[in-house]
Amino acid sequence: MNLPAFRKPFLSFAILLLLAASVTAQIGRRFPSEKKIVTDPVTGVQLTFLTSTPAGDHRLYHTHRQWTADGKWVIFRSNRVPGETLAVNEETGDIVQVTEGSYMGVVDVAGSSMKLYFMRMTLRQPGQTRAGPIQIVEVDLEKLLADSKSENIKNEREYQKVCGTIPAEMEAGGDMALDAGGEWIYFRVGKAEASKHLPPGIAIEPHFGPRNMGAGPTGISSINIKTREIRFVVALPFQVGHIQTNPWVPGEIFFCWETGGKAPQRTWTVRSDGTGLRPLYPESEYEWVTHEAVIARDEVAFAIMGHRPAGALRAFWDKAGENPGNTADTVLRKDWGPSGTREKPTGMGIINIRTGEMMIAGQTPSGSGLWHVHGSADGRWAAGDDFDRNIYLIDRRTHAMKLISAGHKATAADHPHPAFSPDATRIIIQSAMLSENGRSMNICVIPVR
């Protein structure tokens, strides 16, 4: 094909830009250490900032593992390489890019091997108007980190392996979770796929609350990362979110009814074969349950919010009775109803998965109350943040609660989301304490003591 002369330089320049982008976004690329020790201005605790420049860092969500299996690296995402995942060595501060080709949704770090898993959308074909198939990609972190250290990086195919492809018609979402057995990954599917598996006659839930979220159907499916087999798990009449697994028990899945706020029934569990579907913590209309996380073999932590002003219970029933056409359910669906106030018990709840027994581990005496919560796997500690980005530590043996860190700037681009290290000695958060604009966040580790 003969090209006009003026187009040739333009195409050459475009090709050079693409080549430059591929080089700068290469897997195994190293960044200098930014590790910095900072004294907490309020509590005096020595904070370790594993990143400290305004590059827009975000740690993984607290429902998923943060540290690699060897306990040496923390996985995070950052605008320093948009669309990719990085690892920072907790001891040296070295930063390494550990994915290439852009991920979507959740990144999952294996607990029993130096592997990382992510979803990647394949390119659309000419004329295709909807999303393409989704690949499940495995990263060999052990080989990658060793080659990066020796400056002997090879093509990304030496480290990344496609473990399976989810058909486009399943409309796989960004939610995914690795089973404790290490062979299956669970993921969310869309309306069309879920509709095929719904029991006859089941009522489809509409949106719930003022954010117009929560409508169904959606569902959960699974893919075997060794055989590439796909098995459907369960269809739900509502919007599924926050899919997570029990890292100690194969085949145990947890998820939520995602409304963007209060849900009629937030927490759910199911087995990988679709049996055992049930609410995890059955809640009332006045309980605003959120941010559930598996913290131990037999325990899940969650927040029962107490952030709304008192009087909501009375206002709720007054509003429900304003005219004969109103019902409590109608008002509840419009504005979250009477939930989220301290007129009823609130705080960090911890439920025993086996017995159903629940206890309130702690709550702040005032303010928003605990918001994102977590606990150590040994059952000793619990932690949570509040709207002001304060971090609280609870000793579950004595029930003593203390402010362990503050000054993380409520203007931050996201919330701290505290999570414990596997050995229960550290809490990881994301923080804007060092940010000049009050929004850009860094990865921060707090010692537990």
Secondary structure as UniProt FT lines:
FT   TURN            5..6
FT   HELIX           7..24
FT   TURN            27..28
FT   STRAND          30..31
FT   STRAND          36..39
FT   TURN            41..43
FT   STRAND          46..49
FT   STRAND          57..59
FT   TURN            62..63
FT   TURN            69..70
FT   STRAND          73..78
FT   TURN            79..80
FT   TURN            82..83
FT   STRAND          85..89
FT   TURN            90..92
FT   STRAND          95..97
FT   STRAND          104..109
FT   STRAND          115..121
FT   TURN            126..127
FT   STRAND          134..140
FT   HELIX           141..149
FT   TURN            150..151
FT   HELIX           156..158
FT   STRAND          160..166
FT   HELIX           168..170
FT   STRAND          176..178
FT   TURN            180..181
FT   STRAND          184..189
FT   HELIX           191..197
FT   TURN            200..201
FT   TURN            209..212
FT   STRAND          215..224
FT   TURN            225..227
FT   STRAND          230..238
FT   STRAND          240..245
FT   TURN            247..248
FT   TURN            250..251
FT   STRAND          252..257
FT   STRAND          267..271
FT   TURN            272..273
FT   STRAND          278..279
FT   TURN            285..286
FT   STRAND          289..296
FT   TURN            297..298
FT   STRAND          299..304
FT   TURN            310..311
FT   HELIX           312..320
FT   TURN            324..325
FT   HELIX           328..335
FT   TURN            337..338
FT   TURN            342..343
FT   STRAND          347..352
FT   TURN            353..355
FT   STRAND          358..362
FT   TURN            367..368
FT   STRAND          373..375
FT   TURN            377..378
FT   STRAND          381..385
FT   TURN            387..388
FT   STRAND          391..395
FT   TURN            396..399
FT   STRAND          400..405
FT   TURN            410..411
FT   STRAND          419..420
FT   TURN            422..423
FT   STRAND          426..431
FT   TURN            433..434
FT   STRAND          442..447
//
